[in-house]
Amino acid sequence: MATLPSGLPERVGDDEDVTRFLTSRGEFNASAVKPRAFMPSVATSNTSVFRIEDEPARIRDCFASVERAERTLKAAAVVEAAAVRSASLEIVAAESPDAHANIEDWPSKPREPDTEKAQRLEIALQLAAAAELIRL
């Protein structure tokens, strides 16, 4: 299997955890991740994640190495790749930066924006329910 510059395998394994940085209080509450945390970017139709362990220090270090100073890391959502694939999405390695990946294959219905939004929200609900909240 091919490896990436970071040393990680090119394919994200089902047993791997992926971490979503949460920089807005609207993405989580006191005990859970909200679906908004996993909604795809309007610009790319992907959700950016990192292939890092769920240790707070490692999460903070990774965030500090890739994020501009204008956003503050408040928490992280950690979900297993198998849960992402169970929701009919895919995780694709997208380095650079190191350990970066994208959650891809979100429903796309350009002619039916309300249907697209509803389908994406349903999937984001599944991911949020499967995610572990790491408060930082």
Beta strands, then each sheet from edge to edge (+ up, - down):
strand 1: 17-22
strand 2: 47-50
strand 3: 75-80
strand 4: 90-93
strand 5: 100-104
strand 6: 132-135
sheet 1: 1+ 3- 6+
sheet 2: 2+ 5- 4+
end
